[in-house]
Amino acid sequence: MAREVKIKGKPDDDREPGAGEDRHAPPPPPDAVEEKLRPQRLSEIIGQRAVAERLSIALAAAKKRNEPLPHILFDGPPGLGKTTFAGVLHNELGVELNLTSGASLDKKMDVMPYLTNAAEGSILFIDEIHRLPRAVEEFIYPVMEDFRVDVVLGEGMAARTINLPLKKFTIIGATTRSGMLSAPLRERFHMHEHLEFYDPEDLARIITINAAKLRATISDEAAWELAGRSRGTPRIANSRLRWVRDYAIARADGAIDLSISRDALAMQEIDSEGMDKQDRRYLDTLIRVFKGGPTGAEALAATMTLSVDTIRDEVEPYLLRREFVVRTPRGRVATAAAYRHLGLAQPEVDPEDDLLNPQRRLFL
Ligand SMILES: Nc1ncnc2c1ncn2[C@@H]1O[C@H](COP(=O)(O)OP(=O)(O)OP(=O)(O)O)[C@@H](O)[C@H]1O
């Protein structure tokens, strides 16, 4: 079968389009270096072992039965490999891959060409699938179940529904917010794969492999240093590596050692935990403006003049995972670790009012 990748409608960020912006504007050209670093085969995937193993079973079964892969839903914070996994599955099967995004599928007619043109066994990757409008979501239910679309022709009394059969293909959905997916849509995916943050060991391997792809030499200590400061995220590890490589070329002989990486990261104001200015600003706003919380994401976003999506998808997941912040029913609360990290004294809290007190949280 032909192997083809068509990229369409992938927005460059998660903002809602503002006045004068076109949500159907062509996507930016893919970053050629980022594409070069992307694993192509399942054997090149680092970490996420359990996910990779389940996918290898699904691949082997699909090949033996000569049937398409089951529909798969990937969820997890940005940059952990959802698109990479979709690309790997397409390469392993040698089938066509079409890419689109929930944000660019406004109407049923936007999604129709993807469905009717889908080749037998091909993959349709829908990024940010939680952004599909409800009407479009409902339109694809019969596609996912029976490979047909129901098209209504005419209006009023003369209206009639015709069933249009489609080729059997696979929908791979990716989302940073699985909680926003409706239950019927979620249930139509036969495999649900949650991608977790990577541990430093896996990130150090990714960095060493990618340094070689970029023809850069990096010491083991430097790879570990970058790994520990990449927020558990391969995409961030790649961008840290690219910056440190440039720094090493500009300021030294191009070889990346521990001291070069520390100097380069310090210049970008990336601290020992891998947090950047935006992360620290979030904690600082929560602690200074909102007295440590509880407060909502909307209030934080408005104060920081960022979109709520950026706060929820990009800033908070890692801070929550590292327990610098906890979410309580009344909002976000900074933990002692956050105060310590910013070098601030934590005010005394009455145990009765302490939202982080496990006894008290039981009653909230
Ligand atoms: N398991 C992995 N092994 C090696 N490299 C990886 C892995 N996962 C991701 N990467 C690297 O991280 C980069 C970003 O991954 P990817 O674009 O797949 O993330 P994503 O989860 O789809 O993000 P988004 O939701 O923002 O689109 C890839 O280009 C690749 O270089």
The ligand as an SDF file (V2000), in Angstrom:
LIG
                    3D

 31 33  0  0  0  0  0  0  0  0999 V2000
    9.1720    7.6760   23.1130 N   0  0  0  0  0  0  0  0  0  0  0  0
    9.9970    8.5410   22.4780 C   0  0  0  0  0  0  0  0  0  0  0  0
   11.2470    8.1650   22.1700 N   0  0  0  0  0  0  0  0  0  0  0  0
   12.0890    9.0270   21.5730 C   0  0  0  0  0  0  0  0  0  0  0  0
   11.7640   10.2920   21.2220 N   0  0  0  0  0  0  0  0  0  0  0  0
   10.5240   10.7130   21.4950 C   0  0  0  0  0  0  0  0  0  0  0  0
    9.5730    9.8590   22.1070 C   0  0  0  0  0  0  0  0  0  0  0  0
    8.4080   10.5290   22.2450 N   0  0  0  0  0  0  0  0  0  0  0  0
    8.6120   11.7610   21.7380 C   0  0  0  0  0  0  0  0  0  0  0  0
    9.8920   11.8770   21.2920 N   0  0  0  0  0  0  0  0  0  0  0  0
   10.4940   13.0950   20.7330 C   0  0  0  0  0  0  0  0  0  0  0  0
    9.7340   14.2060   21.1980 O   0  0  0  0  0  0  0  0  0  0  0  0
    9.2470   14.9710   20.1050 C   0  0  0  0  0  0  0  0  0  0  0  0
    7.8510   15.4390   20.4210 C   0  0  0  0  0  0  0  0  0  0  0  0
    6.9490   14.3540   20.4200 O   0  0  0  0  0  0  0  0  0  0  0  0
    5.4790   14.4540   19.7740 P   0  0  0  0  0  0  0  0  0  0  0  0
    5.4040   15.5470   18.7470 O   0  0  0  0  0  0  0  0  0  0  0  0
    5.1130   13.0870   19.3150 O   0  0  0  0  0  0  0  0  0  0  0  0
    4.6240   14.8510   21.0310 O   0  0  0  0  0  0  0  0  0  0  0  0
    3.0330   14.9910   21.1560 P   0  0  0  0  0  0  0  0  0  0  0  0
    2.6390   14.2730   22.4010 O   0  0  0  0  0  0  0  0  0  0  0  0
    2.3570   14.6150   19.8850 O   0  0  0  0  0  0  0  0  0  0  0  0
    2.8610   16.5300   21.4150 O   0  0  0  0  0  0  0  0  0  0  0  0
    1.6120   17.4710   21.0410 P   0  0  0  0  0  0  0  0  0  0  0  0
    0.4650   16.9830   21.8450 O   0  0  0  0  0  0  0  0  0  0  0  0
    2.1100   18.8190   21.4910 O   0  0  0  0  0  0  0  0  0  0  0  0
    1.4330   17.3930   19.5490 O   0  0  0  0  0  0  0  0  0  0  0  0
    9.3520   14.0670   18.8820 C   0  0  0  0  0  0  0  0  0  0  0  0
    9.6640   14.7950   17.7210 O   0  0  0  0  0  0  0  0  0  0  0  0
   10.4890   13.1260   19.2310 C   0  0  0  0  0  0  0  0  0  0  0  0
   11.7320   13.6670   18.7940 O   0  0  0  0  0  0  0  0  0  0  0  0
  1  2  1  0
  2  3  1  0
  2  7  2  0
  3  4  2  0
  4  5  1  0
  5  6  2  0
  6  7  1  0
  6 10  1  0
  7  8  1  0
  8  9  2  0
  9 10  1  0
 10 11  1  0
 11 12  1  0
 11 30  1  0
 12 13  1  0
 13 14  1  0
 13 28  1  0
 14 15  1  0
 15 16  1  0
 16 17  2  0
 16 18  1  0
 16 19  1  0
 19 20  1  0
 20 21  2  0
 20 22  1  0
 20 23  1  0
 23 24  1  0
 24 25  2  0
 24 26  1  0
 24 27  1  0
 28 29  1  0
 28 30  1  0
 30 31  1  0
M  END
$$$$
